[in-house]
Amino acid sequence: MRKNLFSLRATMLAAALVVTSATASAANFSASFNFDNVASGSVADTALGSYASLIHFGNAGTVDDVDAWGDLTGTFHWIDATTTYGNVLAKNDGSAVSLPNVLWNDNQPILVMFSAPQTIASFSIQQDMSKFGYPGSSYMAFLDSTGHEIAGAQFSYTQYENPGLLIQSTGTWTNVSAVLLAGGKSYDNMSVSAVPEPDAYALMLAGLGLFGFMPRRRRSH
């Protein structure tokens, strides 16, 4: 009996961990950030406050795709290369849309990563007031869990001499693990509204179901 009780408690503890984990990854959120609540030069993640467990800024890098035989496919995917290239910062910029700080990465691409795949209801971010940047058109893209750009989830805009431009998504996009921001600009005034993917809810409900099942078994003995 004591052994069964121990097993019961261990199982219930495991269920509690499942529910806790699922609840953490299954949090709906809608928030805006302007990066002004930290000192210039701070790691950008520190400007996220209570949302730091849901969002993370990374220094974007690319890796070539290979097939099952190790041969190059001619495509690539994006990765978080922060350990190689350093942190994305919140940095003072006198020409920013709203003073004093912007999201800054020395003109390199930035990843806005989510702790779990999300359905993105809306995402927007504003260029700073600088008139510099890569000439011609650029784009923001949504990435899946493998770092590949989701088909159709590229949002083009004219970057050069287009200060204060609001770059924003259209429609609703599923299974988004990260947002790619083009290099050549600093960014400000980021807003995101997201809902976790259904599998996160399924995991949470499975944990809750286990909680409901275990006490019934205990009463039957």
C-alpha positions as CSV (number, residue, x, y, z in Angstrom):
1,M,0.0,0.0,0.0
2,R,2.8,2.4,0.9
3,K,4.6,1.6,-2.3
4,N,1.4,2.3,-4.3
5,L,1.0,5.6,-2.4
6,F,4.5,6.6,-3.3
7,S,3.9,5.7,-6.9
8,L,0.7,7.7,-6.8
9,R,2.5,10.8,-5.4
10,A,5.3,10.5,-7.9
11,T,2.7,10.3,-10.8
12,M,0.8,13.3,-9.4
13,L,4.1,15.3,-9.2
14,A,4.8,14.4,-12.8
15,A,1.3,15.6,-13.8
16,A,1.9,18.8,-11.9
17,L,5.1,19.4,-13.9
18,V,3.2,18.7,-17.1
19,V,0.5,21.2,-16.2
20,T,3.0,23.8,-15.1
21,S,5.1,23.5,-18.3
22,A,2.1,23.5,-20.5
23,T,0.6,26.5,-18.8
24,A,3.9,28.4,-19.2
25,S,4.1,27.7,-22.9
26,A,0.4,28.2,-23.4
27,A,0.2,31.8,-22.4
28,N,-1.7,34.2,-24.7
29,F,0.0,37.6,-24.8
30,S,-0.3,41.0,-26.4
31,A,2.4,43.5,-25.6
32,S,4.3,46.5,-26.9
33,F,7.9,47.4,-26.2
34,N,9.9,50.6,-26.8
35,F,13.3,49.6,-25.2
36,D,13.4,52.8,-23.1
37,N,13.1,51.1,-19.7
38,V,16.8,50.0,-19.6
39,A,20.1,51.8,-19.8
40,S,21.7,52.2,-23.2
41,G,23.9,49.3,-24.0
42,S,21.8,46.8,-22.1
43,V,21.0,43.4,-23.5
44,A,17.7,43.8,-25.3
45,D,16.1,40.9,-23.4
46,T,16.2,43.0,-20.2
47,A,13.7,45.4,-21.8
48,L,11.1,42.7,-22.0
49,G,10.3,42.6,-18.3
50,S,7.8,39.9,-17.5
51,Y,7.6,38.8,-21.1
52,A,11.3,37.6,-21.1
53,S,10.1,34.0,-20.6
54,L,8.1,34.2,-23.8
55,I,10.3,36.3,-26.1
56,H,14.1,36.3,-26.8
57,F,16.2,38.5,-29.1
58,G,18.9,36.7,-31.0
59,N,21.7,37.6,-33.5
60,A,20.6,35.9,-36.7
61,G,22.9,33.6,-38.7
62,T,22.4,31.2,-41.6
63,V,23.2,27.5,-42.1
64,D,23.1,25.7,-45.4
65,D,20.6,22.9,-45.7
66,V,21.8,19.4,-46.6
67,D,19.9,16.3,-47.7
68,A,20.0,12.8,-46.2
69,W,23.4,12.2,-47.9
70,G,25.0,15.3,-46.6
71,D,24.9,17.2,-49.9
72,L,23.9,20.8,-50.1
73,T,20.4,21.5,-51.3
74,G,20.9,25.1,-52.3
75,T,18.7,26.4,-49.5
76,F,19.4,27.6,-46.0
77,H,17.8,28.2,-42.6
78,W,18.2,30.8,-39.9
79,I,19.7,30.1,-36.5
80,D,20.3,32.0,-33.3
81,A,24.0,32.9,-33.6
82,T,24.1,35.0,-30.4
83,T,26.9,32.9,-28.9
84,T,29.1,33.6,-31.9
85,Y,28.2,37.2,-32.7
86,G,27.1,38.7,-29.3
87,N,23.8,39.9,-27.9
88,V,21.3,42.2,-29.5
89,L,21.2,45.5,-27.5
90,A,18.9,48.3,-26.5
91,K,21.0,51.3,-27.4
92,N,20.7,55.0,-27.4
93,D,20.0,56.5,-30.9
94,G,19.5,60.3,-31.2
95,S,17.6,59.8,-34.5
96,A,15.2,57.1,-33.1
97,V,11.4,57.2,-33.6
98,S,10.9,57.6,-29.9
99,L,13.9,58.5,-27.7
100,P,16.1,57.4,-26.3
101,N,16.7,53.7,-27.1
102,V,16.2,51.4,-30.1
103,L,16.6,47.7,-30.8
104,W,20.2,47.6,-32.1
105,N,22.4,44.9,-33.7
106,D,25.1,46.8,-35.5
107,N,23.1,46.7,-38.8
108,Q,22.9,42.9,-38.7
109,P,19.6,40.8,-39.0
110,I,17.8,40.2,-35.7
111,L,15.6,37.2,-34.6
112,V,12.6,37.8,-32.3
113,M,12.2,34.2,-31.0
114,F,9.3,32.7,-29.1
115,S,9.6,30.1,-26.3
116,A,7.0,27.9,-28.1
117,P,5.4,28.0,-31.6
118,Q,2.7,30.7,-31.8
119,T,-0.2,31.7,-33.9
120,I,0.6,35.4,-34.7
121,A,-2.5,37.5,-34.8
122,S,-0.4,40.7,-35.4
123,F,3.2,41.8,-35.3
124,S,4.6,45.3,-36.0
125,I,7.8,47.2,-35.5
126,Q,9.0,50.6,-36.6
127,Q,12.2,51.6,-38.3
128,D,14.3,54.3,-36.6
129,M,14.6,57.8,-38.0
130,S,18.0,57.2,-39.7
131,K,18.1,57.7,-43.5
132,F,20.7,55.0,-43.9
133,G,20.2,51.3,-44.6
134,Y,20.4,48.8,-47.4
135,P,19.1,50.3,-50.7
136,G,16.0,49.1,-52.3
137,S,13.4,46.7,-50.8
138,S,13.8,44.5,-47.8
139,Y,11.4,42.2,-45.9
140,M,10.4,40.9,-42.5
141,A,9.7,37.1,-42.4
142,F,8.1,34.6,-40.0
143,L,10.1,31.4,-39.4
144,D,9.0,27.9,-38.4
145,S,10.7,25.7,-35.7
146,T,13.4,24.6,-38.1
147,G,14.4,28.2,-38.9
148,H,13.0,28.1,-42.4
149,E,10.9,31.0,-43.7
150,I,7.2,30.1,-43.8
151,A,5.8,30.2,-47.3
152,G,4.0,33.5,-48.0
153,A,5.1,35.0,-44.6
154,Q,7.4,37.6,-46.0
155,F,6.4,41.2,-45.7
156,S,8.3,43.4,-48.2
157,Y,8.9,47.2,-47.8
158,T,11.2,49.9,-49.1
159,Q,13.9,50.4,-46.5
160,Y,16.2,53.0,-47.9
161,E,15.3,56.6,-46.8
162,N,12.0,55.6,-45.3
163,P,12.3,56.8,-41.7
164,G,9.7,55.9,-39.2
165,L,8.2,53.2,-41.4
166,L,5.8,50.9,-39.5
167,I,6.5,47.3,-40.7
168,Q,3.6,45.0,-39.9
169,S,2.2,41.6,-40.7
170,T,-1.1,41.0,-42.4
171,G,-3.5,38.1,-41.6
172,T,-3.0,35.3,-39.1
173,W,0.0,33.0,-39.2
174,T,0.4,29.7,-37.5
175,N,3.4,27.7,-36.2
176,V,5.6,30.8,-35.9
177,S,8.7,30.2,-33.8
178,A,10.6,33.4,-34.7
179,V,10.4,36.7,-36.6
180,L,13.3,37.7,-38.8
181,L,14.1,41.5,-38.9
182,A,16.3,42.6,-41.8
183,G,19.7,44.2,-41.2
184,G,20.6,47.7,-42.1
185,K,18.3,49.4,-39.6
186,S,17.6,49.8,-35.9
187,Y,14.1,49.2,-34.7
188,D,11.7,50.6,-32.1
189,N,8.1,50.3,-30.9
190,M,7.6,46.6,-31.3
191,S,4.1,45.1,-30.8
192,V,3.0,41.5,-30.8
193,S,-0.2,39.6,-30.2
194,A,0.1,35.9,-30.1
195,V,-1.8,32.7,-29.2
196,P,0.0,29.4,-28.5
197,E,-0.4,26.5,-30.9
198,P,-3.2,24.0,-30.1
199,D,-0.7,21.3,-29.1
200,A,0.3,23.3,-26.1
201,Y,-3.3,23.3,-24.9
202,A,-3.5,19.6,-25.6
203,L,-0.5,19.0,-23.4
204,M,-2.1,21.1,-20.6
205,L,-5.4,19.3,-20.9
206,A,-3.6,15.9,-20.8
207,G,-2.0,16.9,-17.5
208,L,-5.3,18.1,-16.1
209,G,-6.9,14.8,-17.2
210,L,-4.3,12.9,-15.4
211,F,-4.9,14.9,-12.3
212,G,-8.6,14.0,-12.5
213,F,-7.9,10.3,-13.1
214,M,-5.5,9.8,-10.2
215,P,-7.7,10.8,-7.3
216,R,-10.5,8.5,-8.6
217,R,-8.1,5.6,-8.6
218,R,-7.1,6.4,-5.0
219,R,-10.7,6.4,-3.8
220,S,-11.3,3.0,-5.4
221,H,-8.7,1.3,-3.1
